Amino acid sequence: MNIDRLNKVSSMLGGDSAEALEGYIGQSLACEGHHTLEHLPKINTPAFVMMGESDQITAPERTRELSRLIPKAELCVFTGVGHGFWRERQQEVDSLVLHFLGKD
């Protein structure tokens, strides 16, 4: 487990609850043990991959790697925001997703 990331999350939760931190730790352990990168090149449908450039939960280099490995992926990077980009830029995200879904 990445202790620096855990400390950042703990401070972001602001001491919200032990349960929230425990849930984050459990999710992180599940994600860190889940390796499917070798399957991504097999995805043959268009994919819309989005990320906040300042994400401190999912490392931006991991999202870029995911996008590179999916042959028909389109990467959208939101500047000035992090993991919750979809909340902070809701109208922009909604518009982009609808545009992507309307593509042939």
C-alpha positions as a printed Julia matrix, in Angstrom:
104×3 Matrix{Float64}:
   0.0    0.0     0.0
   1.22   3.49   -0.82
   1.54   5.18    2.6
   1.9    8.7     1.13
  -1.36   8.26   -0.79
  -3.06   6.88    2.32
  -1.95   9.92    4.34
  -3.26  12.27    1.63
  -6.63  10.52    1.6
  -6.82  10.58    5.37
  -6.25  14.33    5.38
  -8.81  14.79    2.57
 -11.38  12.9     4.63
 -10.62  15.35    7.42
 -11.08  12.74   10.1
 -14.57  12.15    8.67
 -14.78   8.59    9.96
 -12.75   5.5    10.61
 -15.21   3.59    8.4
 -14.51   5.84    5.41
 -10.76   5.35    5.79
 -11.21   1.61    6.26
 -13.33   1.5     3.1
 -10.66   3.38    1.16
  -7.95   1.0     2.38
 -10.03  -2.03    1.4
 -10.75  -0.59   -2.06
  -7.08   0.3    -2.56
  -5.94  -3.2    -1.66
  -8.48  -4.7    -4.06
  -7.36  -2.39   -6.86
  -3.67  -2.97   -6.27
  -4.19  -6.72   -6.52
  -6.29  -6.47   -9.69
  -4.12  -6.7   -12.79
  -5.84  -6.73  -16.17
  -3.6   -4.49  -18.29
  -2.89  -7.37  -20.67
  -6.59  -7.49  -21.59
  -6.93  -3.8   -22.51
  -5.54  -4.16  -26.07
  -8.35  -6.65  -26.73
 -11.02  -3.96  -26.27
 -12.13  -3.17  -29.81
 -14.84  -0.62  -29.12
 -14.3    3.11  -28.66
 -13.62   4.11  -25.05
 -13.75   7.56  -23.49
 -11.16   7.84  -20.71
 -11.31  10.91  -18.49
  -9.06  12.16  -15.72
  -8.25  15.19  -13.61
  -4.63  16.19  -14.14
  -4.14  16.73  -10.39
  -5.66  13.4    -9.3
  -4.07  12.23   -6.05
  -6.13   9.03   -5.8
  -5.59   7.49   -9.24
  -2.16   8.42  -10.47
  -2.48  10.3   -13.8
   0.26   8.15  -15.35
  -1.91   5.07  -14.7
  -4.87   6.66  -16.48
  -2.66   7.64  -19.41
  -1.36   4.06  -19.57
  -4.92   2.72  -19.58
  -5.8    5.06  -22.43
  -2.69   4.08  -24.43
  -3.44   0.38  -24.08
  -7.02   0.56  -25.35
  -6.7    0.81  -29.16
  -9.69   3.09  -29.78
  -9.46   5.12  -26.57
  -9.91   8.86  -26.48
  -8.29  10.56  -23.47
  -9.76  13.72  -21.98
  -7.69  15.52  -19.34
  -9.33  18.15  -17.14
  -6.82  20.74  -15.97
  -6.83  22.22  -12.51
  -8.9   19.44  -10.94
  -8.29  16.05   -9.39
 -10.16  12.81   -8.74
 -13.53  14.53   -8.44
 -13.29  16.26  -11.84
 -16.8   15.03  -12.72
 -18.25  16.99   -9.77
 -16.2   20.13  -10.28
 -16.78  20.25  -14.06
 -20.18  18.57  -14.24
 -21.58  20.47  -17.23
 -18.39  20.09  -19.24
 -18.15  16.36  -18.42
 -21.82  15.79  -19.27
 -21.44  17.6   -22.58
 -18.3   15.66  -23.55
 -19.8   12.29  -22.61
 -22.95  13.0   -24.59
 -20.85  14.07  -27.57
 -18.77  10.87  -27.31
 -21.87   8.68  -27.08
 -23.27  10.34  -30.19
 -20.25   9.3   -32.25
 -20.52   6.47  -34.79
